[in-house]
């Protein structure tokens, strides 16, 4: 019996944030006081009315299997949410529920791509994009995001990346890891490029409610594009529910049944009491979302000003999400080494930009989903370490 692993495993990437988090936890067990700027999750509590809805669901016996596509109530709430936040007229049967956002990424790539197909995606970008593309045997085609463009997707670079073999185009705005975001005019420019291809479109909009300087607009609101666009959102970022593992999406008609089949073959369903809590999140009071957004705006100013005050560091002001992506290429060590030394020597957990693709070289990703006092202390520790390089 062979003990060799499948070659497909070698094509499967990872998410460095979790390995850095694990190392940070080891240092904490050893007595170090680590400031966490590596993990991408709000540091706020899940809203109380959402937690209460889950408790009520558990008490009511919502602990058994349910439809793999999602319970009717959450699919209806998701359809209404997409209408309220994007102006999209969506039927509930075109909304699916999954165990977070990642299954939609993986299963969409697997459903539409074969070896020889090309997938265009932003880079630096969420590492699961490239991982899913390579696992499917397709060819990843990165579109570079640049400091000089404030990490906004450039329509000309997008156009240059398209080819007759392009099967899928992945968009992400507001963007992880850079915090770049498309304003409405930029969305129109990108949409004009997408009209030139008949590829599927995957619009990752999980940070849609955390855009700061201009109104959020989905590319799916462009006539003629919606019917081939999957629009991804979820509870994790907007409602501080990362551990609940519940994402949802508007799915083109031809992809609904294939994605449900993937859900049946993998996770079966999202626990119904979690979905019940999701209904409360989407339909209940929204004040907590705006409070969190305003807190991130204050933290953004603190972090960006602080980073730009460090010698050899420059930082673009992010337009959304809760990440800063400072350029550290002027420092005498690589970004990888800087991130390592910040963790091991200064007890500040960050990520090197290379965790998000080769185009991230020379940068760090810093999550400012932490308290203002902790962010201030982290900047002070960074200043001390950089002064000693």
N, C-alpha and C positions, 0 to 999 in steps of 0.2 A: 504493500500500500504506500503510495507516494505521500510525502509530507510537504511537498511543494505547494506554495500558495498560488492562487490564480494571478495571472498577469494583470488583471483588472485592478487588483489591490494596489499595485505599484502606480497606477494612474490616479489613485484617490488621494487628494490633498488633505489638509487639515486647517484648523483655525487656531493660529498662534496665541490668540488671547487666552484660550483656556490652558495652554501649557504654561504661559507666564503667570496666570492666576494660580496654578498649582504650585509653582515655585515660590510665589509670594506667600502662599499659605504655609509652606514649609518654613520660610523665614519667620513668619509670625509665631509658629509653634516653638521656634528657637528663641523667642523673646524679642524679635525686632518689631518695631512699629512701622508698618508699611503703609504708604499712602497709595491707594488703588486708582490709577488713571488708565488702566489697561482694558478693563472690561466694559463692554458697551451696553450698560443697562442703567435706567434711571435709579437714583438712590432714594426715591420717594416710596412711601407705602402704597400698596394697591388701595384705591378709594374704599372707604368703609362700606358703602352701600353695595359694592361689587362683592366684597368678602361675605357680607350678609346674605346675598343672593346665593352664593355657593353653599353656605351653611344650610340655608333653607332647601336647596336642591338635594343635599345629602340627606337631610331629615325626611324629605319626601320620597326617598328611594331612587333618586336619579343616579344609580350606580351600576347600571347594566348596559349591555350593548345598545347602540342606537344606529340610525342610518349612517353609512360611511361618508355620505356627502354632507352630513351635518343635519341637525334637527331643524324642522321647519321654522321655528321661532327665530333662531339665529340667522338663518339664510334670509329671512324676511327683514330682520334688523340690519343685516349687512347691506342688502339692496337699498334700504332707506338711507343708510349712512353714506353710501356712494352717491346717492342723489343729493344729499344735503351738503357733502363736502366737495364734490366734483361736478355736480350738475348732470351726472350720468343717469339716464333712464334705464334701469337694470331690472330684469325679472328675477325673482328669488331663485328660480331653477338654474340660473346662470351663475349663482354664487355658491362656492364650495368652501368647506371648513376643513382645515388641516391642523396637524400637531405642530404649530408654529409656521414660520414662513419657509424654512428650508425645504420641506417636502415639495412645495410648489416649484421651487427652483429645480431640484433634482428631477422630479417627475415630468416637468414640462420639457426639459432638455432630452430626457430619455424617450418621451412620447413623440418628439418631432425630429430628432437628429439621428443620423446614421454616419458611419465612417465615410469621410470625404466631404461631409457637410461642414460649413463654417458657421461659427457663432461669434458675433461681434459684441463686445462688452467693454465697459469703461475700466481703465487701469491707470493709477491704482484703484482697486475695487474690492468689494466684498469677496474674500478668497473662495467662497463656496461656488461662485460662478465658474471660475476656471477649473475647480475640482470636478464639478458636475460635467462640464464640457469634455474634459479629458477622459473621465470615466466612461462616458458614452461613446468614446472613440471618435468624436468630432474634433475639428480643428479650432482652437481658440484664436480669435483675431482681436487683440486689444486696441482700443482707441485711447491714446495718451491724454491724460488730463494734466494741464500745466499751471504752474504758479502764476505766470503772466496772464492767464485767462481767469484767474481766481477759481480755478478748478471747475469751470463751467464747460460742459461738453461743447466742443467746437463743431459746427455743422460741416465745415469743409473736411475736417479730419474724419468725421463719421462717414461722409460720402466716399472718401478715399478708401475706407475700410470695406465697403460693400463690394460684392462680386456676384456673378451668376450662381456661385455656390453658397451664398449666404442663406441660411435656413432660419436663423433666429437672431434678433437684435435685442440685447438686454440694456435697459435704461435704469438709472437709479438717481432719483432726485426727491428731496435732499439726499446727499450722497455720503456713504460710508466708504472710505475713512476721512475724506477731505472736508466735509461740511459744505461743499459746493452745491448750489441749487439753481435750477432753471427758473428765470422769471417768465411771465407770460409771453413776452416777445421771443425769448429764447426757445420756449416750447413750440411756438409757431415755426421758427427756423428749423428746428429738428424735425418737426412734422413734415415740412416740405421735402426734406431729404428722404424721410421714410416713405413718402408717396412714390418714390422712384424704385422701390423694391417691393416684391410681394411676400417677403419673409414674414414669419410670425414676429410679434413684438411682445416682450416681457417687460412691463413697467413696474419696477420695484419701488413702491411708494410708502414703505413702512414708517418713514419719518415725515409723512405729509403734514401732520398737524404741528410740526416743529420747524416751520419755515418762518424766518424773522423779518426780512427786509422788503419782501414783496409778496403779493398774494400767491398761494399755491394754485397751480393748474396742472391737470393731468393731460398727457399727450392723447389719452383716449377720448378727450372731449373734442378732438379734431374730427370733423366729418370724413368718413371713408377709411378711418384707421381703426375705430373701435371694434369692428367685427373680427379683426385678427390680433387684438391686443388683450393679453392677460394683465389685469391690474391687481397688484398684490398689496395687501395691508394686513394689519394684525393688532392684537391687543397689547403686545409686549412693550412697545415704546410709548405709545400714546397714553396708556393707562397703567404704566408701571407694573406689568404682568408678565415679565420675562419667564418666570418659573412655571406659569400656568400652561404654557405651550399651546397657544391657540392663535392660528392665523386664518385669514379668509381672503378670498379673491373673487373678482369678476373673471369668468372664464369663457372664452369663445365657444360657441355651441359645439364645434367639432372636437373640442378637447375635453368637454365635460365627462363623457363616459370613459375615455382612456384614463383620465386622472383619478376618477372614482375607482377604477379597477386597480390602479397602483395603491390607493389607500386600502382597499380590501386586502391586497397582497402583503401589506406592510404593517400598518398600525390599526387596522379595522375601523377605528373611530376615535374622535376626541371625546373624553368622558362627558356624559351629558350634564353633570353638575357644573363642569367648567363652562360648557356652552351656555348654560342657564346664567352663569355669572357674566358671560360675554354679552348676553342680551341686556343685562342691567348696565353694563359699561356703555354700550352704544346708545341705549334709549334713556338712560338716567341723567342726572345732573352732570354738566360738563365743566363746572367751575375748576375742578382739580386740574384739568388739562391746561387751561389758561394760566393757572397759578404756576404750574411746572414750567410752562413756556416762558413766563416772565422771569422765573428764577434762572433759567438757562441763559436768557439774554444778559442778566447781570453777571453771571459767571463767565460768559463769553468775553465780556469787556475786561474782567479781571485777568483772565488767562492770556488773552491776546496782548494786552498792554504789558503784562509781566514778561511774556516770551520775547516780545520785541525789545524789551529792556535788557535782555541778556546779550553779551558780546558774541558775535558770530551766529546769531539766531535771528531769523525773520519769519513772520507768521502772517498769512492772509487771514482777514476776518471771515470766519465761516458764515454762510448765509442760512444754514439750517442744521438740523440734527444736533448733536452735542459733542462734536469732535473738533479739535484744532489739529492742523497738519503742518507744524513748523518745519521750515527748511533749515537743516543743521549742517549742510554740506561745507560751510566755511570753517567748521571746527576741525581740529587736528586728528580726530578719530572718526571712523565710519559710524553711520547711524546704528548699525547692528551692535557695535562695540559700545556706543554711547548708551543704548537702551540696556545692555547688559550691566554696565557700570552704574547706571542710575539705580537699577534694582539691587545689585549686590552691595554697592558701596554707600548709596544714599537712601536706600529703602523707598524708592519711588518707582512704582511699576508703570512702565509705558510700553509701547510697541514700536519696533522699527518699521519704517514705511515699507520695507521689503516683504513684510508679512502680507502685504496687499498687492504683490506683484513687483516685477523688476522696475517698473516705472515709479515706484515709491521710494527708490533709493535716494539717500540724502535727506530723508524726512523722518520725523517721529509722528505717531498718532497718539494724541492725548485726549482721553475722554474727560470732559469737565462735568460729568455726572457725579460730582462729589461736593461736599460742603465748601462754602467760601473760606472758612478757616483752614481746612485741609488743603485747598488749592493754593492758598497763600503760603502755607508751610512747604508744600511741594515745590513751588517756585523758588523759595529761599534755599532749599536743599539743592535744587538744580543749579542755581547761581554759584553755590559753594563748590559743587563738583566741577562745573565748567571752568571756574577760575583756576582750578588746579590741574587742568589738562596740559 
